[in-house]
Amino acid sequence: MVTAALTPDTLAWISTIGPYFAVATGPRPEAPGFRPLTDLYADPHALEECVRTVSGRLGTDQPRVAASTLHLGTASRLWSIALACAALSGRVPDLGPDRLWWRLPSSGPLDLWLPDLQELDQEPHPALHHTVAVQNLVPWADAVRRVSGVSPHTLRGNAASALIGAHRVLLARATHPLVPVVPLVRALLDQPPLARAGRLRVTPAGSLAFRRRSCCLYYRVPGAGTCGDCVLNPKEKTTS
């Protein structure tokens, strides 16, 4: 397979796709407050403080709603960065939680910083599964469940929805990827921890449509509705 070098310039370009794709590299950013992702996964006090902050932003007194929202947003950040790297360079960065740092900004998803950019010596699909699903999403779901009691079913749906959302944005913004995005996403959705999270179909345009088997709970935020792939939405009508 033809690949391109994964460089800080590559990540800088990927960061322009959208806020969920942004990641700083190199020397420590000027703004303070970054900590390794291992702290967020292992320190319940740090995670509880994040959940309280998100609760205040959302205007909800339901910690499970805030925790699920934080979980979904963080999964979206991880999938977006890794999937874009795979699609545009054929290479995947090592996003191990001991190497990737986080900070909760005043608004929006987590800020992420990768001090030392290193590639995984694997093909895109196994590399994506290893560095996002295994190294991050499994301990991330465990941490969120311990702190908030959000069900594993909901967290699995969040992780799948995050991947689908990343693929939609990437298909719209990067129309000539080096590695096709849809086969990568389909393969990831077919294996744990994402397997059986929902129903998948290919749209006439060639992208993936997904209907999850769970709800992220965001509809409980005051003034909010359901997401496009929510199990609570009416089923699509079919014609014979």
Stockholm file with secondary structure:
# STOCKHOLM 1.0

chainA/1-240         MVTAALTPDTLAWISTIGPYFAVATGPRPEAPGFRPLTDLYADPHALEECVRTVSGRLGTDQPRVAASTLHLGTASRLWSIALACAALSGRVPDLGPDRLWWRLPSSGPLDLWLPDLQELDQEPHPALHHTVAVQNLVPWADAVRRVSGVSPHTLRGNAASALIGAHRVLLARATHPLVPVVPLVRALLDQPPLARAGRLRVTPAGSLAFRRRSCCLYYRVPGAGTCGDCVLNPKEKTTS
#=GR chainA/1-240 SS CCCCCCCHHHHHHHHTSCGGGCCEESSCCSSCCCEEHHHHHHCHHHHHHHHHHHHHHHTCCCHHHHHHHHHHHHHHHHHHHHHHHHHHHSCCBCCCTTTCEEECCSSSSCEEEESSCCBCSSCHHHHHIIIIIIIIIHHHHHHHHHHHCCCHHHHHHHHHHHHHHHHHHHHHHCSSCSSCHHHHHHHHHTSTTTTTSEEEEECTTSCEEEEESSCCSGGGSTTCCCCTTCTTSCCCCCCC
#=GC SS_cons         CCCCCCCHHHHHHHHTSCGGGCCEESSCCSSCCCEEHHHHHHCHHHHHHHHHHHHHHHTCCCHHHHHHHHHHHHHHHHHHHHHHHHHHHSCCBCCCTTTCEEECCSSSSCEEEESSCCBCSSCHHHHHIIIIIIIIIHHHHHHHHHHHCCCHHHHHHHHHHHHHHHHHHHHHHCSSCSSCHHHHHHHHHTSTTTTTSEEEEECTTSCEEEEESSCCSGGGSTTCCCCTTCTTSCCCCCCC
//
